[in-house]
């Protein structure tokens, strides 16, 4: 296996993380499953083909293949059991089969194709078969692309995981540069510049899909908030979960220009995080810094606290820059900086604990409805992809009166419970979504490798006190917790970290580049 080829592919995988919802024309949803709408599907596909080629032509050894196969087999069995159980108990078949035929996007095309060849099939029977096949396909695709991708990274770098870290630093740094270049256009747009607005209108359709869910998301332009190249502002929080720990490692471990390069990125990205006005991104920034302090204390490396104070200053400068921008562009420009800062903190950070501020009412209602569904079927859940109709009936009367929840219900009533992008969404929380759809067993089998790897990394950090171990643990924990904002699959970063984490605890260090 040629290491240079692996490094190039892995660099592209790390770099492409920021493109989380590419235009529909270049998506590979049928082949890519959970990663089909992300740019990373292409380097992943190339990596799989190259690894298979090396395995069959050059007898490339797949390490720990028995342990990996056993886990994948257990994962697939539990997911299939959950799906079979869900399909067996599903009480909404009439609702699905009597609903719009186009709620399953490709089904009308299949019916027309069969009819063109003189084959006439009952649409209800075909829809029922389609539902079953789609759920089973989703299980296989998740196991292959997500955990298979993590295993592939482990195979590549188990004998030299330091090289993986170096390549990841390059890929993440390149991603930050792209984000900053985009921000040079987006910040003037947020300030009201018409030229910047026209430029964004021209380039955004080539960066991410436009209006694919609920008739408005993601919009061509996002008003009043920075989202960079992501589909929505909150996804910036998912990216910094991996991006900032890697950059912070550069700051803590490097000298000279690399150290100051990392500090510059930390300051600039802090400013952009605040510009998102997304509570997920703000909360992630605060939580990651607090977790960094906890890991330093856990490792008893108190000398690192001085460097943490420098990071805190960078974050503070970024916040000050955001306050300056807000004061300059807001209608209430006469407000003091203190008033703007207090209002920003209340709206974008402390409001996370409120049940009725901003979109919390709808999100908490969705969370509770999914949880109620899971409580009724705690062991195996109701089956992946089958929760929408259950959640529809588990909203309380008060919850259903929320404007956003009412829109979800209306969209699903009009389009059908299987309509992609229009049915009631998952819980916007990986843990609760897994619980409602796959039960306790599915939740445990999914998170087992993450919990095992994180625990081993924490023990390794405590014993050896190597900075890179602490920062990979920080990135992995942060990326898992980012699952509280929708899904851990939003950026795929958690699986790259899982592969590197396994290489660090089971492989060899090799030589530094």
C-alpha positions in Angstrom: 0.0 0.0 0.0 1.4 3.3 -1.1 1.5 5.7 1.9 1.5 8.8 -0.2 -1.7 7.8 -1.9 -3.3 7.1 1.5 -2.1 10.5 2.7 -3.6 12.3 -0.2 -7.0 10.5 0.2 -7.0 11.2 3.9 -6.1 14.8 3.4 -9.1 15.1 1.0 -11.3 13.4 3.6 -10.3 15.9 6.3 -10.6 18.9 4.0 -14.0 17.9 2.6 -15.6 17.8 6.1 -16.8 21.4 5.7 -19.0 20.6 2.7 -21.8 18.9 4.6 -24.7 19.1 2.1 -23.5 19.4 -1.5 -25.7 20.3 -4.4 -28.2 17.5 -5.3 -26.7 17.1 -8.8 -23.5 15.7 -7.4 -24.9 13.8 -4.4 -24.5 10.0 -4.3 -27.4 9.2 -2.0 -28.2 5.7 -3.5 -24.6 4.5 -3.2 -23.4 6.6 -0.2 -26.3 6.2 2.2 -25.6 8.4 5.3 -22.7 10.2 3.6 -24.2 10.5 0.1 -25.0 14.2 0.5 -21.6 15.1 1.7 -18.5 15.8 -0.3 -16.5 13.3 1.7 -18.4 10.5 0.0 -16.0 10.9 -3.0 -12.6 10.5 -1.2 -14.2 7.8 1.0 -15.3 5.9 -2.2 -11.8 6.3 -3.7 -10.3 5.1 -0.4 -12.5 2.0 -0.3 -11.6 1.1 -3.9 -7.9 1.6 -3.3 -7.9 -0.5 -0.1 -9.8 -3.3 -1.8 -7.3 -3.1 -4.7 -4.4 -3.4 -2.3 -6.1 -6.3 -0.5 -6.7 -8.4 -3.6 -3.6 -7.5 -5.6 -0.9 -6.9 -3.0 -2.2 -9.1 -0.1 -2.7 -6.1 2.2 -3.3 -7.4 5.7 -6.5 -6.3 7.4 -5.6 -6.0 11.1 -8.0 -7.1 13.8 -10.5 -8.1 11.1 -12.1 -10.7 13.3 -12.9 -8.3 16.1 -14.1 -5.7 13.6 -16.3 -8.3 11.8 -17.8 -9.5 15.1 -18.8 -6.0 16.0 -20.3 -5.2 12.6 -22.2 -8.5 12.7 -23.6 -7.7 16.2 -24.4 -4.2 15.0 -26.2 -5.4 11.9 -28.1 -8.1 13.7 -29.4 -5.7 16.4 -30.4 -3.1 13.8 -32.2 -5.8 11.7 -34.0 -7.1 14.7 -35.1 -3.6 15.5 -36.2 -3.0 12.0 -38.1 -6.4 11.8 -39.7 -5.7 15.1 -40.6 -2.1 14.0 -42.1 -3.3 10.7 -44.1 -6.1 12.5 -45.7 -3.8 15.0 -46.0 -0.7 12.7 -49.6 0.4 13.1 -49.5 3.1 10.4 -49.4 1.0 7.1 -52.8 2.3 6.0 -51.6 5.9 6.5 -48.5 5.2 4.4 -50.1 3.1 1.7 -53.0 5.5 1.3 -50.8 8.5 1.3 -49.2 10.3 -1.7 -47.3 7.9 -3.9 -44.6 10.4 -4.4 -43.7 10.6 -0.7 -41.0 8.1 -1.7 -39.1 10.1 -4.2 -38.0 7.4 -6.6 -41.1 5.2 -6.5 -43.1 7.0 -9.2 -40.1 6.7 -11.5 -39.9 2.9 -10.9 -43.6 2.5 -11.5 -43.4 4.5 -14.8 -40.3 2.4 -15.9 -42.1 -0.9 -15.2 -45.2 0.3 -17.0 -43.2 1.4 -20.0 -42.0 -2.3 -20.3 -45.6 -3.6 -19.9 -45.2 -4.6 -16.3 -47.9 -3.4 -14.0 -47.4 -3.6 -10.3 -49.8 -2.6 -7.5 -48.4 0.7 -6.1 -49.3 -0.2 -2.5 -47.5 -3.6 -2.7 -44.4 -1.9 -4.3 -44.5 0.8 -1.6 -44.5 -1.8 1.2 -41.6 -3.7 -0.4 -39.8 -0.4 -0.9 -40.1 0.6 2.8 -38.7 -2.7 3.9 -35.8 -2.6 1.4 -35.0 1.0 2.2 -34.7 0.3 5.9 -32.5 -2.8 5.4 -30.3 -0.9 2.9 -29.9 2.0 5.4 -28.5 -0.5 8.0 -26.0 -1.9 5.6 -24.9 1.5 4.4 -24.4 2.9 7.9 -22.3 -0.1 8.9 -20.2 0.0 5.8 -19.6 3.8 5.3 -19.5 4.9 8.9 -17.8 2.1 10.9 -16.1 0.7 7.8 -14.6 4.1 7.1 -13.3 4.3 10.6 -11.8 0.8 10.3 -10.2 1.8 7.0 -8.4 4.8 8.6 -7.2 2.5 11.4 -5.8 0.0 8.8 -3.9 2.8 7.0 -2.3 4.3 10.1 -2.1 1.7 12.8 1.7 1.5 12.3 2.2 5.2 12.1 -0.6 7.2 13.6 1.5 10.3 14.0 1.4 10.6 10.2 -2.4 10.6 10.3 -2.3 13.5 12.8 0.1 15.5 10.6 -2.1 14.9 7.5 -5.2 15.8 9.5 -3.6 19.1 10.6 -3.0 20.0 7.0 -6.5 19.1 5.9 -8.2 21.0 8.8 -5.9 24.0 8.3 -6.9 24.1 4.6 -10.5 23.9 5.6 -10.1 26.9 7.9 -8.5 28.9 5.1 -11.5 28.2 2.9 -13.9 29.2 5.6 -12.0 32.5 6.2 -12.0 33.3 2.4 -15.8 32.7 2.3 -16.2 34.9 5.4 -14.5 37.8 3.6 -17.7 37.8 1.4 -20.2 36.8 4.0 -19.3 39.4 6.7 -19.9 42.3 4.2 -23.2 40.6 3.2 -24.3 40.6 6.9 -23.3 44.3 7.1 -25.7 45.0 4.2 -23.3 45.2 1.2 -25.2 44.5 -2.0 -22.2 43.3 -4.0 -21.4 40.7 -1.4 -25.1 39.6 -1.5 -25.0 39.1 -5.2 -21.8 37.1 -5.0 -23.2 34.8 -2.4 -26.4 34.3 -4.5 -24.1 33.3 -7.4 -21.8 30.9 -5.5 -24.0 29.3 -2.8 -25.9 26.9 -5.2 -22.5 25.4 -6.1 -21.5 25.0 -2.4 -24.6 23.3 -0.9 -28.1 22.2 -1.8 -30.8 24.9 -1.8 -34.3 24.4 -0.3 -34.5 20.6 0.1 -36.4 20.3 3.4 -39.8 21.7 4.5 -39.9 24.0 1.6 -37.2 26.5 2.9 -34.1 24.7 4.2 -31.3 25.4 3.5 -32.1 28.9 2.1 -30.0 30.6 -0.5 -29.0 33.3 2.0 -29.2 33.1 5.8 -30.3 36.4 7.2 -28.5 37.9 10.2 -26.3 34.9 10.9 -23.0 33.6 9.6 -23.1 30.0 8.4 -20.0 30.0 6.2 -20.1 27.1 3.7 -22.3 25.0 5.9 -26.0 24.3 5.4 -26.9 26.2 8.5 -25.2 28.2 11.3 -25.4 25.5 14.0 -23.3 23.2 11.9 -20.3 25.5 12.5 -20.5 24.1 16.1 -20.1 20.5 14.7 -17.0 21.5 12.7 -15.2 23.3 15.5 -15.7 20.1 17.6 -12.9 18.6 15.5 -11.3 21.7 14.0 -10.4 23.7 17.1 -8.8 20.8 19.1 -6.5 20.1 16.1 -5.6 23.7 15.8 -5.1 24.0 19.6 -2.8 21.1 19.5 -0.7 22.9 16.9 -0.6 25.9 19.3 0.4 23.8 22.3 3.0 21.7 20.5 4.6 23.8 17.8 6.9 26.7 17.9 7.6 29.6 15.6 5.2 30.5 12.8 3.1 27.4 13.3 2.3 28.5 16.8 1.2 32.0 15.8 -0.7 30.5 12.8 -2.7 28.4 15.2 -3.4 31.4 17.4 -4.5 33.4 14.5 -6.9 30.7 13.4 -8.2 30.4 17.0 -9.0 34.1 17.2 -10.5 34.3 13.7 -12.7 31.2 14.2 -13.8 32.4 17.6 -15.1 35.6 15.9 -16.9 33.6 13.2 -18.4 31.3 15.8 -19.9 34.3 17.6 -21.1 35.6 14.3 -23.2 32.5 13.7 -25.5 33.5 16.7 -26.1 29.8 16.9 -26.5 28.5 20.4 -25.1 25.1 19.3 -21.9 26.8 18.1 -21.6 29.1 21.2 -22.3 26.2 23.6 -19.8 24.0 21.8 -17.1 26.7 22.1 -17.8 27.2 25.8 -18.1 23.5 26.5 -14.9 22.6 24.6 -12.8 25.2 26.5 -14.2 23.9 29.8 -13.5 20.3 28.8 -9.9 21.3 27.8 -9.4 22.7 31.3 -10.9 19.5 32.9 -8.5 17.3 30.8 -5.5 19.3 31.8 -6.5 18.9 35.5 -7.1 15.2 34.9 -3.7 14.8 33.5 -2.2 16.9 36.3 -0.4 19.1 33.7 -0.9 22.4 35.4 1.8 24.1 33.5 -0.5 24.1 30.4 -3.0 26.4 32.1 -0.8 29.4 31.1 -1.4 28.5 27.4 -5.1 28.1 28.1 -5.2 31.6 29.3 -3.8 32.8 26.0 -6.5 30.9 24.2 -9.1 32.5 26.5 -7.7 35.9 25.5 -8.1 35.0 21.8 -11.7 33.9 22.3 -12.3 37.1 24.3 -10.9 39.2 21.4 -13.2 37.3 19.0 -16.2 38.1 21.2 -15.2 41.7 21.4 -15.0 41.9 17.6 -18.4 40.4 17.4 -19.8 43.0 19.8 -18.2 45.8 17.8 -19.8 44.4 14.6 -23.2 44.0 16.2 -23.1 47.6 17.6 -22.1 48.9 14.2 -24.8 47.1 12.2 -27.7 47.0 14.5 -30.6 49.4 14.5 -29.9 50.2 18.1 -26.4 51.4 17.5 -26.7 53.8 20.4 -26.7 50.8 22.8 -23.6 50.4 24.9 -21.2 47.5 24.4 -22.2 46.1 27.7 -25.9 46.0 26.7 -25.1 44.4 23.4 -22.9 41.8 25.1 -25.5 40.9 27.8 -28.2 40.6 25.2 -26.0 38.4 23.0 -25.1 36.1 25.9 -28.7 35.8 27.0 -30.0 35.1 23.4 -27.2 32.7 22.2 -25.9 30.9 25.3 -28.0 31.1 28.5 -31.2 30.6 26.4 -30.1 27.0 25.9 -31.5 26.2 29.3 -34.9 27.9 28.5 -37.8 25.8 27.3 -39.5 28.6 25.3 -36.8 30.9 23.9 -36.0 31.0 20.2 -36.6 27.5 18.7 -36.4 25.7 22.1 -40.1 25.2 22.3 -40.2 23.1 19.1 -37.0 21.3 19.7 -37.9 20.3 23.2 -41.3 19.2 22.1 -39.7 17.0 19.4 -37.2 15.6 21.9 -39.9 14.7 24.4 -42.2 13.2 21.7 -39.3 10.9 20.5 -38.5 10.0 24.1 -42.1 9.0 24.8 -41.9 6.8 21.7 -38.8 5.1 22.9 -40.2 4.6 26.4 -43.1 2.6 24.9 -40.7 0.4 23.0 -37.5 0.5 25.2 -35.6 -2.6 24.0 -35.6 -2.4 20.2 -37.4 0.9 19.5 -39.8 1.3 16.6 -37.3 0.8 13.8 -35.1 3.3 11.9 -37.0 5.5 9.5 -40.4 4.6 11.1 -40.6 7.1 13.9 -42.3 10.0 12.1 -45.9 8.7 12.4 -45.3 7.7 16.1 -44.0 11.1 17.0 -46.9 12.8 15.2 -49.2 11.0 17.8 -46.9 11.6 20.7 -47.0 15.4 20.7 -49.2 16.8 23.5 -52.0 19.2 22.6 -49.9 22.1 24.0 -46.8 21.0 22.0 -48.8 20.7 18.8 -49.8 24.4 19.0 -46.2 25.5 18.7 -45.9 27.2 15.3 -42.9 25.1 14.1 -44.4 21.9 15.4 -47.7 22.7 13.7 -45.8 23.2 10.5 -44.1 19.8 10.8 -47.4 18.1 11.4 -49.0 19.9 8.5 -46.1 19.0 6.1 -46.4 15.3 7.1 -50.2 15.2 6.8 -49.8 16.7 3.3 -46.8 14.7 2.0 -46.9 11.5 4.0 -44.9 10.0 6.9 -42.2 8.6 4.5 -41.7 11.9 2.6 -38.0 12.7 2.8 -37.5 16.3 3.9 -41.1 16.8 4.8 -42.0 14.2 7.4 -41.5 15.0 11.1 -37.7 15.0 11.6 -35.7 12.9 14.0 -35.2 14.2 17.6 -32.4 16.5 16.6 -30.4 14.6 19.1 -28.4 11.5 18.2 -28.9 9.8 21.6 -32.7 10.3 21.8 -33.1 9.5 18.0 -31.3 6.2 18.5 -33.3 5.4 21.6 -36.7 6.0 19.9 -35.7 4.1 16.7 -33.5 1.3 17.9 -34.1 1.1 21.6 -31.5 0.7 24.4 -29.8 -2.2 22.5 -29.3 -0.1 19.4 -28.1 2.9 21.4 -25.6 0.8 23.3 -24.2 -1.1 20.3 -23.8 2.1 18.3 -21.9 4.0 21.0 -19.9 1.1 22.3 -16.8 1.8 20.1 -16.8 5.5 20.9 -17.1 4.9 24.6 -14.3 2.3 24.5 -12.0 4.4 22.5 -12.6 7.5 24.6 -12.0 5.7 27.9 -8.8 4.2 26.6 -7.6 7.6 25.4 -8.3 9.2 28.7 -6.4 6.5 30.5 -3.5 6.9 28.1 -3.5 10.7 28.6 -3.4 10.2 32.4 -0.5 7.7 32.2 1.7 9.2 29.4 0.7 12.9 29.4 1.2 13.2 25.6 -0.5 16.3 24.3 -1.8 14.7 21.1 -3.7 12.1 23.2 -5.4 14.8 25.2 -6.5 16.7 22.1 -7.7 13.7 20.1 -9.8 12.8 23.2 -11.1 16.3 23.3 -12.0 16.2 19.6 -13.7 12.8 20.0 -15.7 13.7 23.0 -16.7 17.1 21.5 -17.8 15.4 18.2 -19.9 12.9 20.1 -21.5 15.6 22.1 -22.1 17.5 18.9 -24.7 14.7 18.2 -26.9 16.7 20.6 -27.3 19.0 17.6 -29.0 16.7 15.2 -26.7 13.8 14.5 -23.0 12.7 14.8 -23.3 12.0 11.0 -23.7 15.7 10.1 -19.9 16.0 9.2 -18.6 12.5 9.5 -15.7 13.8 11.6 -16.4 11.5 14.5 -15.6 8.4 12.4 -12.3 9.8 11.2 -11.4 10.4 14.9 -12.6 7.0 15.8 -10.2 5.4 13.3 -7.3 7.5 14.5 -8.2 6.8 18.1 -8.1 3.1 17.6 -4.8 3.4 15.9 -3.5 5.4 18.9 -4.6 2.8 21.5 -4.0 -0.4 19.5 -1.3 0.6 16.9 2.2 2.0 16.8 3.4 5.6 16.9 5.8 5.2 13.9 7.9 8.3 13.1 7.0 11.9 13.1 7.1 13.7 9.7 
